[in-house]
């Protein structure tokens, strides 16, 4: 290869990297821009309306902040519990040779996922009690499968020769798991967590039916009282939270992704 050819190849590669970097920045900026635009349009629209006394009791900063805080609390706590429970379970199942154990755990997780969200919430409320704790358990049950399945897939797709090489170098199985398998499986596991987070945001709206609060209160009140501004505000806020949480998770996924993967 001549000097000019090498220089051209380096310039092309540098330009490609710059283009890829710009595209990543644009993709990362797109979601916050959409959310800010939607919330700004909502606020502008509400400012043009003459709200009656019922709408004013709901469409005020104190009420909206309270319901948004409840919604975020349910979503974040449920997602943390799912990660704490599903990832270790997925690691254990990826190492067991017992088909019965794998089939039983995956079957139970599939039942939680396949059952309609309203059914899970209401059934737990009937069998147990109403309130925050029941809603939290329902969210964990409904969001458990994506993280469990992705953890197993992420670990099982790693080339066995990579693990054998690490063992041959004197590493213990625990060290192979911590230093090689889990870092390589991070992108797949985080994809499952992103799915779980979005599930939690959506299903948390149903928590209102068992007195667990959240933005579902606004949506249900808007439907029952036939107050369109209240209904639209609740729906836009839930959609905005889902988009922002998915965006934050995608940024964390990019940061934690091993170089070259």
Phi, psi and omega in degrees: 000131180285167180297319180295321179295318179296319179297319179296318179297318179295318179296319179296317179295319179296318179296321179295319179295319179296318178297317179297321179295317179297318179297320178296319179297317179296319179296319180293327182278342186295312184297310177301323180296319178296316181295314179299318179297317180295315180293322178295318178296320178298313180297319179296319180295316180296327181291342179271352184264152171260100185281138176280181186296325180293315180294324180294328179291338180259317184270066173224157188300321183296313181294315182296318180296320180296311182292322178295319177298318178297319181295314179295322179298312178300314184295311186290315180296317178298319181294321177296316179297320178299315180297316182294325183270318189282322183294310176300323178296319177296323178296315180296316181292329179289345181255348181273148176259002181280111177293329180295316181295314179297315181296321181294310182295314179295324177297316178296318179295323178293325178297315179299324181282322185284330180291135178305143185302319179299321180296318179297313182296310183293320180298316178295323179294323179291316183284335187238269180198169175266163176123188187299313185299317179296318177298321180296315179297319180297319179296319179296315180299317185286332186257006187288318189299313183303319181288317179300310183295317181291327176296315180295315181296316181299322180281324184283341181276354180288136181301123179302331180294330177295316179292320179296322178296319179294319177295322179294336178278359177102004179283146175280167180296325177296320178293321177299319180296311185288320189265337185239303188294307182297316176301321180288332181272354184306312182302319181290318180296317180294328175297320176296320179295322177299315178299317180297318179299314180294321175303313183298319180298315181291314184289334180298339177295334181283346181300339180298332182290344179238030175059041178254005176077202181096177182288348174301331177302317181294317182296313181294318178297321178297323178289312184295319185267001180056047177250097185300318179300322179293316180299312182295320180298314179298317181294317180295320179295318178296314179297321180294318178297317180299315180295317181292319179294319177296322178295314178300317180297323179292323177294316178297321178299317178295322181291319184275349181295128178302144180299132179090356180262000000 
